[in-house]
Structure formats: structure tokens, C-alpha cells
Amino acid sequence: MSEPIIDAHHHVWRLADLPWLAGPPVPRIFGDYQALRRDYPIEDYLAAAQPAGVVKSVYIQVNVAPGAEVDEVAWVQSVADRAGFPHAIVGYADLASPSLADTLDRQRAHANLRGIRQQLHWHATPRYRFAARPDLMNDPAWRAGLRQLETRGLSFELQLFAGQMSDAAALARDVAGVTFVLQHAGMLEDRSPDGWARWRDGMRQLAACPNVVAKLSGLGTFEHACSAALWRPVIEETIALFGADRCLFGSNFPIESLWTRYQEIVAVTTECLARCTAAERRAIFHDNARRVYRLGDA
């Protein structure tokens, strides 16, 4: 990979902050995570990412203990101040919380905050389910909270399944001042003909909203594999729908380290972009993330 890369989706953590890692193992969407049950500091991330050409990165929240969402942003900012990585932070906030404004303002005191992720994905299969209900985004209090992101210039990381995409497209139209970053290319979990059709229809609706961009990340989540044969159809169809100027690369590291290496993710993604022009590849690997997360020169 000759072009510089901006990783738009990675994590670092301290085990003490993550009760879902520190407690007894429970079924998770990404399978057995025993290998991740340790501290994952920025030094480990850089050792994996920098040899692959990463010049800047975006940290995505990791579901710390309730009430610690401001502390998470503060800690990651301290890491960035010390190590020079990451260059942007996406924190967590409950958008329906009465104390949302205070939480956001305290998080925004840290220079690298760019957005918020509250995971909305709900699925009939319990181990794929995160949100308590499939239609949280339609709740009036939650939507009022989303508008508080709009007034503060913060993006929203949109994580959901195909069955929720129609509601999400309506949400994106209604709150046009927020940039929605679709996680993991829409989380295609069902590769049957019907599953592909539902994903494709939902992605088409989201792509019709100019304030939605798609992140090419987490593509090994359901197969637990890094493979061009598996990833290429998702990547090529996502680019065909959104355009290369609205797609961006993310590693989802270290989660993906359960089944692959960082450099393999970059190599497979590059292989899947073979039909793109050099300018399109640079946009996906670098320029779009710089624009969406306001990273300045890179």
C-alpha cells in the first residue's frame, strides 16, 4: 500500500474499564474473545497499524462502565496527548438521557472529540443483539438528543442491521445537519438471497441520504475471517451505492485480531478495491476520513 492510511475505526482499552471483558465470558457477536481479555494499549495498536501505512486514526468507544463515558474520552485524550494517536475520538452518550447536554459538553472539553456512538443494532438472534429495542431511533426523547449533536457539530456512528435501515434513512432525512457514519458497511449478517436483498434495499435507502457515509470496517464479524472472496461483494456494492467519495476504511482493531492481522486487513481491502481508480482508493483509505472526522492535514 503506497498511499497513507487513516484508520477510521479502532479501539484501545484498559481491562478495568470493560466489565464485558473483565467478567465471565458471555456470547458475543464476534465469537470467543478470550484472546482480548487483557489491556490493549496504544503501543500495541501502533505496532500493528503503522507498518501498514497508517498515519492517523479515529478511536471508537468501547462501552465502558455506565457513568464513565466522560472518563473514557478524557483517558483517550490523555493517550493522544502522550502518544500522538488517536487523532479523533468518538465517545458514547445515551441520547435519551436527561443529563445528555452536560455529558456532551464535558466530553467536548477534550480537543479530539468528533462524534458519538450509541449502538442501535437489534436482531432476533440474541447474541447479535445490542440495543434493548429495534426502534430506539424513533423515540422522541432520543431524537431530541440527536439534535443536540447537530447543534454541537458532532457526527453520529450509525450501527444497525438491514431491518432497521428504513427507519435510519428517515432519521437521516429528518436530521440533515448530522453526518451519520454507517458502521461496518451495514453489518450484512445473512448471506442468503433474501438476506442480501434486504441489506441491498436498506443500503440503497441510506445511500440516498447525502449526510450518510459508509465505513468499510468489521467485515469479518460474522464469518470470523478476512477474505477477499467474502469481503469483495460487500465492498464493491457499498461503493457502487454510496460512491467512493462517501466510503472510508476502518480496521475494527483489535477485534479483527481474533482472526487476522492488521496488514492482512489492509491487503484484502486493497485487493477488493482493484476496480477503483488511484484517486478513489486514496479517498477511501485517507481523504474521506480526514474530511468526515475533521483531521486537518495528514
PyMOL commands that set and color helices and strands:
alter all, ss='L'
color gray80, all
select helices_A, chain A and resi 15-17+19-22+34-36+42-52+69-83+100-107+126-128+136-138+140-152+162-174+183-186+193-207+228-242+244-246+255-258+262-272+278-292
alter helices_A, ss='H'
color red, helices_A
select strands_A, chain A and resi 5-10+54-60+88-91+113-117+155-158+180-182+212-216+247-249
alter strands_A, ss='S'
color yellow, strands_A
deselect
rebuild
show_as cartoon
